Each structure stands twice: as structure tokens, then as C-alpha cells.
Amino acid sequence: MEQQGAHVLPGIEVTTKDGDFGIYASRADLLKKFPQYLPSVEAIEKEPELFIVWLHPRSPSRTGWSAPQENGHLEKVLEIIDGIEVLNGKMLDLMVQGVVDKSYVKELVMLCDKYSKVKIAGSDAHARHQLGVCWTIIPADELSPANLIAALKQGDTALGMSEDTQRMLSPILG
């Protein structure tokens, strides 16, 4: 992947009653303590070498934020996370199919802006055609996992999209 300009961070997806979370680390050994399932987002301990992303928070088929004021759920999650996955290959496919409204992305971008969370484009794909339609650009002088985590924590990212994805989302994102 490095030959193609892509770098992979060690990470794990953890499912909780509050939604799914991507936990990325500067070293793979930091992830060994995380099981695949946890009771709540509050069970995820924040650490300087970890970057925590709320994955597909508005997905119709997943747990997560469905009502912003529901028992302080949104505030609880926002306290723990560093970033929000605002788009991924599968959600883009669901938008094309009309299952998910295109305002999904705009709503999540606005949430990131309001609460100073990093915008992430994820690689969640369940079919070949969903791969490579969006990505996160992380400018860093040295592309080690530790430097990538540091750049993510500073919010030094941009959303990358294929031409088709840009055409679909440009009316929404401007």
C-alpha cells in the first residue's frame, strides 16, 4: 500500500450499545486490550497514542446516534471521540440507492465543526465497487503511525473523494 501512497494505521473496530468505534493506535500492541464488544463507549479509555473515531453514526442498520438529545447520548459519545466518520464506501452506496439521504454527510460535517471533531472518510466497504471512493488525507512529513496519530489529533486532515463521489456530494457540501 505504501507504494501507492497509502498508509495503514493499526486499528480495531469496537461495537458498543452506543455505536461502533474505530480505535487507531501508534503501535499495534496498544490495541490488544480492546475486545470486539464493550458495554458502552465510556469503557473506552482515552490515551495520547490512540485516536478514536465514531464510525457510521447515522447508519440505519447500526446502533448509534438516532436522537441527539436522547439521555445525553450524544454528549457522552462526543466526550470520548476524537473524530467522526462522515462518509464511507458503504454509506455512499446506500445514498445512491436512496436508502440514506445525502444530507447524512452534511449533518455529520456540521456536527464535526460544531464540536471540533476531526472529519474522517472511512474505508468501510462490503463490496468491491465501494472501495476507493473516499479516503482521509493526512499530511505529515514522516508517515510513521505515531506521526499520523499526531496529525489526526491536530485535525490536520482533508476528505479525499473519487470524481464520482465529488459530483454526487458537491451540491451538498458546496
N, C-alpha and C positions, 0 to 999 in steps of 0.2 A: 504494500500500500504506500509506503514511503516513496517509492519510485514514481508514483502517480501524484505526489504532493499531498497525500492524505496521511494523517497520523491517528493512531488509535490510543485512547486513554483506557487504562484498566477501569472496569466498572461492573456494576451489578444492578439488576432491577429488583426492587423490593416491593411487594404488594402489602398494603395495609387496608384497614377499613376506611381510611381517609383518602385512598387512591394509590396510584403506583408512583414510585420514586426511583430515579436513576441516581446512584451514588458513584461518583467518579473519584479516583484517588491518584496521588502522585506515585504510589507504589502498590502493586497488586496485593501484597501481604496485609495491607490496611483493610482490605475488604473481607478477609476471612471470618471476621466476627459477625458479619451480617448474614442472617438466614434469608431465604427467599420470601418468607412471610413474617410480618411483625404485626402485633395487635393495633398499633397506632403510629402515626407519623412522629409522635412525641417519643417513641422508643428509639428513634434515630438520633444519635449524639453528634452534634456539630463538632468538627475538628478542623484545624487550619489546613490540613493536607487533603481535605475532602471537599467536593463540590456537589451539592445536592440539587437535583432538578425534579420538578413536578412534571411527570410525564402524562401526556394526553388528558389534561384535567377536565375537559368538557366532552370527552368521548361518550357517545350514547350507550356504549356497551360496557363501560367500566365504572368502578366506584370513583368518587371524587366530588369535586365542587359542582353541585347542581343548584343550590340556592345560596347566594353569597352571605346571607345573614343567618344561616342555619346553625344555631347553637355555637356561634363563634368559630365554626369550622374553618372558614377562610382565613381568619386571623391566626388560628392555631397553625395552619399549614404555612402561611407566609412568614411566620416567626422562624421556622426551621429551614426553609429552602433558600437557595442562592439564585436559582433561575427557573424559568418556566418554558417547557417545550411548546412553542407557539404553532409549530407545524411539523408534520412528518409525512412520509410517503403514503401510509395507510389513510390518514385523515384527508390528505389531498384527493386520494381516490374516492373516498366517501363523499367529498364535496362534488366531484364530477358526476357521481351517481345521484346526487340530490338528497342523500341521506343526512348530510351535515350541511348547514347553511354556511356560506362563505364568510359571513360576519364572525364566525368562530375565531379566525385568525386575528381580525381587528380587535375583538374583545380581549383576547389574551395579550396582544401587544399593548393595549391601553392599560391592562392590569399590571404588566411589567413596568410601564412608565410611571404609573401612579405609586407603586410600592418599591421602586428602584430595584427591580429584579432583572437579571440577565435574560435576554431573549435567546432561545435555543431552537435550532431546527434539527430535529432528530432523524435517526436513520431507521425508525420503526417501519418495517416493511414485511408484508406477508405474501407478497407475490413479486416476481422478477421486475415487472414494469413499475413497481413502486420504489425501486432502488434508484438512487442518484437524482431524485427530483428536487431534493433540498438538503442543505447541509449548514453547519455552523463554521464561519470563518473566524479563526483566532490568530491574529497577527502576533508573532513572537519572534524575537531574534534567534533564540535557541529553542528547538522544538522538543525538548525533553518533557516527560509527563509533569514534572514539578513546575516548569515554566508555563506549560499550558494551563495547569490549575491556577497558577498565579494570575495569568492573563484573564482567565474566566472570572476569577473573583473580583478583578478590577472592572469587569464589564466591557472589556476591550474586544467586542465581538461584532460580527455582522451576519445577517442571514444570507445564505447563498441559495440560488434557485435556478433551475433549468429555465430555458426560454419559455417553454410552455407554462410552467408554474408562474413565471413573472407575468405573462399575458393574462392568466386567469386571476391573479391577485392584485395587479396594478390598479384596477378601478377601486378596490377596497382599501389598499394601503397607500395609494397616492403616488 
